[in-house]
Amino acid sequence: MLNVTSDIYRLLADRLRDAVGTAEFFSGRITVAADLDYELIATLLFYRTTESDESGSRDIITDIIPVWWEFHSYTIDGEILNDFDFAEFRREVIG
């Protein structure tokens, strides 16, 4: 079984934050090509809060609720099982 590394979680989280922007809903596909090809297909709800300081205000993701998700990893020979953990992914996105 393939171990999904913290680097892959981080890359996926960065791509997801870019894809969702300031929306409260995401339904789509995020891919990462690294040592292998990784693909997250998901429908997610985002909860946010606004934080303000002297430099301004910004929206912060406070929680992600998965409606549906599946995560795949591929080699040139096909799909391989992995140990993707949505809770760990969630921590990286909210981080």
N, C-alpha and C positions, 0 to 999 in steps of 0.2 A: 504494500500500500504506500502511496506517495504521501510524504509529509509536506503540507502546505506551509511554507516558511513565513516568518513575520514580514519579510520583504515583499512577498506576493500579496499578503493582506494589505500592506501599506500602499502598494501600487494600485490595487483594486479600489481601496478607499479613496485615493486621490482622484482616480478616474470617475468614480461615482459622484464625488462632491462636484467635480467639474460638470458632469452630465446633468445633475439635478439642479444646479444653480441655487436659486432661492425658492424653488417650488416645494410643495408639500407632498408631492406624489411623484413616483418614478415607476415606469414600466418599460423594461427594455433589456438590453444586453450590454455587458461590459466585458471587454476582452483584454488580456495581457499576453504578450508574446515575450517569454523570457527563456529559461532553459527548456521549458515546454510551453505549450499553448494552454491558457486558462480562460474559462468563460463562465461568467455569472449571468444567469437569466433570472430576472426578479421583478416582482411588483412589490413596492415598498411605500410605506407612509412615513413621513418625516414630521417630527415635532420640533419646534424651534422656540427660542426665546431671543430677545434683543438685549444685548449688553452695551452699555454706554460708559465711556470714560472721557477724559479731556481731549482725546484725539478723534472722538466721534462715536457712532454706534454701528453695531454689526449684528447680523443674525447668526446665532449659534445653534447647531443641531444638538438637541438634548436627548432625542431618542429616535429609534428606527423600529417600526413595526413591520415585520415581513408578512405580506398577504400570501405570497408564493415565492419560492426561490429554488433554484437548482444550480449546482456548481459542477463543472466538468473540467477535466485535465486530459490533454491529448499529446501523444507522441506521434511521430511519423507513421507508426504502426497501428494507431487507433487510440481509443479512450482507455485510461487506466484509473483504477479506484484511488481516491484520495481521502484525507482526513479533515476536510474543510469543516470549520466550526463557525456557525453564524454568530454565536456570542462573541467569539474572538474578533470576527470581522466588525461587528457592531462597535466594540470597544475601540477599534482602530478608526472607524469613521467619526465617532463622537470625540475621541481622544482629545 
